[in-house]
Amino acid sequence: MQTDVIYNMDALEALRSLPDESVHCCVTSPPYYALRDYGVEGQIGRESTPNEYVARLTEVFAEVRRVLCSDGTLWLNISDTFAGKGDQGDALDPKYPNGRTGQTVALNRTVEGCKSKDMIGIPWMLAFALRADGWYLRSDIIWRKGNPMPESCKDRPSRCYEHIFLLSKSRKYLYDAAAIAEPMAPSSAARYRRRCCGGKYAEKVPGQNNVQGLNMMRTGSYYADKPEPTMRNKRDVWDINTVSYRGGHFAAYPPKLAETCILAGCPEGGIVLDPFFGSGTTGAVAKQLARHYIGIELNPEYCKLAQKRIEEASA
């Protein structure tokens, strides 16, 4: 199977051409529901209803699950959409009639079961559909942006986060916790020492456990065969700023986001799949991390943009 390649095809069609269990992980961000028009016939995200949108993505990710290795994972970046009242004007900021990026960005359709201005709940609709289809839903990671897009709304807080769902093909799967571990704060290290080696914590607990803790502290038996920890398991809120990219794609996620997912989910030399390749962030980061990539993108202009970007990143 060829790797380090971009297929200019519909995602479902391209995925069906890939062999079973041929990639190690998938890192992707599909077009969000009713938010942007990428100008290509057959694009996902312009469906008449959220249910149609979720059904199309569920079908795509069923093929992703087939091509993943048995211990493979899917890292899925997705965000929500607000229901409209059926006309275009309510969906757009009046200061930017064509959208902040030069695109008309909202369908503003009425949604069954939602009132105008309701959050639809797209991320969890999709997550539950994927779980019902056979995926293991393992984590809801919050990607918190320190520099979110400003909003003119005056009746709710401005949005500053998106979801990254970690899903796995099997009950047991590859997850390299050490590769993305975080530095442990000094206060946490001190608390750890008290718990494991006696200290103030042991002194407050009467009985046999207290004696054992004090003995460990005096003899140093706990650290006799292992160093004091300096790292902790990565938490499920990731603070990563957005990064501008000078190209024709307006919804690229930052390289740091892709890097974290790839380090945790793909072994060195492995293959990372992105069926919604866009500007090629996943592929560029994969190459920098000594991994291979397979990209699928419907828009031919984005394919050219991604290829150029990967070549520049690999130079």
Secondary structure, 3 states (H helix, E strand, C coil): CCCCEEECCCHHHHHHCCCCCCEEEEEECCCCCCCCCCCCCCCCCCCCCHHHHHHHHHHHHHHHHHHEEEEEEEEEEECCCECCCCCCHHHCCCCCCCCCCCCCCCCCCCCCCCCCCCECCHHHHHHHHHHHCCCEEEEEEEEECCCCCCCCCCCCCCCCEEEEEEEECCCCCCCCCHHHCEECCHHHHHHHHHHHHCHHHHHCCCCHHHHHHHHHHHHCCCCCCCCCCCEECCCCEEECCCCCCCCCCCCCCCHHHHHHHHHHHCCCCCEEEECCCCCCHHHHHHHHCCCEEEEECCCHHHHHHHHHHHHHHHC
